[in-house]
């Protein structure tokens, strides 16, 4: 599957989720408005994490989940390519 094992896929996926969640916390901490929140704790809008850092209205679930997916996809591939680059350097 795309040049890596199932174990590496699951590790990369888990790490990308962790990085994405940390980016959401960082985004919510550095906002000047107190109405931002994470997931179900959102007050007026939900933060989406980085690299696409947006504050989307709580009722716009389609945009929220699409942005979540794009951010997770981004972090997954950043980790995958970083891992491949370090593997090549080590060999």
Buried (B, 14 or more C-beta within 10 A) or exposed (E): EEEBEEEBBEBBBEBBEEBBBEBBEBBBEEBEEEEBBBEEEBEEBBBBBBEEBBBBEBEEEEBBEBBBEEBBEBBBEBBBEEBEEEEEEEE
